[in-house]
Amino acid sequence: MSERNDYRLGSIWLIQFDPSVGTEICKTRPGMVISGDMFNAGRSKVTVLPLTSVKLTQKISTKITPALVQISPSKQNGLSVESLVVCIDPATFDKRRFIKCLGQIESELLIQAQSTLRRYLSL
């Protein structure tokens, strides 16, 4: 596990989402930190948005397509496959679930994910 100060807004981590219940996001997968740096530094928990590698044409309802942000792999973000940020499934986890920091999301995609999350939460 990395130091507490590594849990920065927009960082992408490999996270253990299990155990899950029902239709919750499950298994070990990348997630993007969405909580602010000030909170992340002082708490043992961090809020994330899960990422999925499921293609838009596969198994994804058109009802949630507006709540997804597409990310292409890059050296900056550390992803190896095309991925989608699922902006309608925020979750807060203990830092012990965070396995490895993969990278940092590109700033324009972070802004897009934050905007989508604000719309979802009616903020």
C-alpha positions as CSV (number, residue, x, y, z in Angstrom):
1,M,0.0,0.0,0.0
2,S,1.2,3.5,-0.8
3,E,1.6,6.4,1.6
4,R,-1.6,8.3,2.6
5,N,-0.5,11.3,0.6
6,D,-0.7,9.2,-2.6
7,Y,-4.5,9.1,-2.6
8,R,-4.9,12.2,-4.7
9,L,-8.0,13.4,-6.6
10,G,-8.1,11.8,-10.0
11,S,-5.5,9.1,-9.2
12,I,-6.4,5.7,-10.6
13,W,-5.9,2.7,-8.3
14,L,-6.3,-1.1,-8.5
15,I,-8.9,-1.7,-5.8
16,Q,-10.6,-4.7,-4.2
17,F,-14.3,-4.0,-4.7
18,D,-15.3,-7.4,-3.2
19,P,-17.2,-8.4,-1.2
20,S,-20.1,-6.9,-3.1
21,V,-23.9,-7.4,-2.7
22,G,-26.4,-7.8,-5.5
23,T,-25.7,-5.6,-8.5
24,E,-22.8,-3.6,-6.9
25,I,-19.6,-3.3,-8.8
26,C,-17.4,-6.3,-7.9
27,K,-14.0,-7.9,-8.2
28,T,-10.5,-6.3,-8.2
29,R,-10.6,-3.5,-10.8
30,P,-9.3,0.1,-11.4
31,G,-11.1,2.9,-9.6
32,M,-10.6,6.7,-9.8
33,V,-10.3,8.7,-6.6
34,I,-13.1,11.3,-6.6
35,S,-12.8,12.6,-3.0
36,G,-10.7,15.7,-2.3
37,D,-7.0,15.6,-1.3
38,M,-7.6,17.3,2.1
39,F,-10.1,14.6,3.1
40,N,-8.0,11.8,1.7
41,A,-5.0,12.8,3.7
42,G,-6.8,12.9,7.0
43,R,-9.1,9.9,6.7
44,S,-8.6,6.1,6.5
45,K,-11.3,6.0,3.7
46,V,-11.4,7.3,0.2
47,T,-14.3,7.8,-2.2
48,V,-13.9,6.3,-5.7
49,L,-15.7,5.8,-9.0
50,P,-15.2,2.3,-10.5
51,L,-13.8,1.7,-14.0
52,T,-14.9,-1.0,-16.4
53,S,-13.4,-2.3,-19.6
54,V,-16.8,-3.4,-20.9
55,K,-17.3,-1.9,-24.4
56,L,-20.2,0.6,-24.9
57,T,-21.7,-1.9,-27.3
58,Q,-21.6,-4.7,-24.8
59,K,-24.1,-5.3,-21.9
60,I,-24.4,-1.5,-21.2
61,S,-27.9,0.0,-21.1
62,T,-28.3,3.1,-23.1
63,K,-29.9,4.6,-20.0
64,I,-26.5,4.8,-18.3
65,T,-24.4,5.8,-21.3
66,P,-24.6,9.5,-20.3
67,A,-23.1,8.6,-16.9
68,L,-19.9,7.1,-18.4
69,V,-16.6,8.8,-19.2
70,Q,-14.4,7.0,-21.8
71,I,-10.7,6.8,-21.0
72,S,-8.0,5.6,-23.5
73,P,-4.9,4.0,-22.1
74,S,-1.9,6.3,-21.6
75,K,1.4,6.5,-19.7
76,Q,-0.2,9.1,-17.5
77,N,-3.2,7.1,-16.4
78,G,-1.5,3.7,-16.4
79,L,-4.4,1.8,-17.9
80,S,-3.7,-1.0,-20.4
81,V,-7.2,-1.1,-22.1
82,E,-10.0,1.3,-23.1
83,S,-12.0,1.9,-20.0
84,L,-15.1,3.7,-18.8
85,V,-15.5,5.6,-15.5
86,V,-18.9,4.6,-14.1
87,C,-20.0,8.0,-12.6
88,I,-23.2,6.6,-11.1
89,D,-21.5,4.1,-8.7
90,P,-19.5,6.2,-6.2
91,A,-18.2,4.1,-3.3
92,T,-16.1,4.8,-0.1
93,F,-13.5,2.3,0.9
94,D,-10.9,1.8,3.5
95,K,-7.4,2.5,2.1
96,R,-6.5,-1.2,2.9
97,R,-8.6,-2.1,-0.3
98,F,-6.2,-0.1,-2.5
99,I,-3.6,-2.3,-4.0
100,K,-1.6,-0.2,-6.4
101,C,-1.6,3.3,-7.9
102,L,-1.7,3.0,-11.7
103,G,-1.5,6.6,-12.6
104,Q,-3.5,9.9,-12.9
105,I,-6.5,10.6,-15.1
106,E,-6.1,13.4,-17.6
107,S,-7.4,16.7,-16.3
108,E,-10.1,17.2,-18.9
109,L,-11.5,13.7,-18.2
110,L,-11.5,14.4,-14.5
111,I,-13.5,17.5,-15.1
112,Q,-16.0,15.5,-17.2
113,A,-16.3,12.8,-14.5
114,Q,-16.9,15.4,-11.8
115,S,-19.5,17.2,-13.9
116,T,-21.3,13.9,-14.6
117,L,-21.2,12.9,-10.9
118,R,-22.6,16.3,-9.9
119,R,-25.5,15.9,-12.3
120,Y,-26.2,12.3,-11.0
121,L,-26.2,13.6,-7.4
122,S,-28.2,16.7,-8.3
123,L,-25.6,19.0,-6.8
